Amino acid sequence: MDEKLVELIMGELKKKLGEEVKSTIPVELSAKHVHLSEADSLALFGGPLTYKRELSQPGQYLCDQRVRLIGPKGVIDNVAVLGPARSESQVEVSISDSRALGLKVPIRQSGDIAGTPGIVLASSTGIVGLEQGVIVAGRHIHMSPADAERLHLKDKDLVCVNMTGTRPVVFRDVLIRVSSDFNLAMHIDFDEGNGSGWTPASECTIVKQPQEEFCGA
């Protein structure tokens, strides 16, 4: 075979393989956690939140503080608090957590808390009652504008993804969130992670748009 033709074929193959590698998206588990307003942080801890370590998304961090969630039928202790402070406090739990607390919690994207259930937050030094703010976070993918352009997507698109692992699964209605502050990663909660056999090495790929009749691999 002509050497130039071989080089051309190999070049195209390497390019295709490279694109396939780049199209894989790491999958991260999002455990139950709380975002606090400055006022609620002051009421619970007597001061602002304090930094413990950085999280995978730039500017987001785990705080030294922890809280207790008190629901109508149950309590969950030692729940992580994430910073920085927000304008309104928000609690993110799984469906299993919501049942343990005795709450009927809707699936929402972060920040969309209007009309959601309230809860009581407690620390060793304070207590706060939230009238609303408890959600089950909808599955979503963080990506930069460059990633969105490469994957031919835009902010607020809904897609299906194929997640690899010991129990491969296709997730529907995955929200695309685009910002220059984001690193590429899909976030699912512990219920979804346990059901799909998640491991730290789990990855996913976008397979089809959700409006199609079936989202297959």
Buried (B, 14 or more C-beta within 10 A) or exposed (E): EEEEEEEEEEEEEEEEEEEEEEBEBBBBBBEBBBBBBBEBBBBBBEEBBEEBEEBEBEEEBBBEBBBBBBBEEBEBEEBBBBBBBBEBBBBBBBBBBBBBBEBEBBEBBBEBBEEBBBBBBBBEEBEBEBEBBBBBBBBBBBBBEEBBEBBEBEEEBBBBBBBBBEEEBBBEEBBBBBEEEBBBBBBBBBBBBBEBBBEEEBBBBBBBEEEEEEBEE
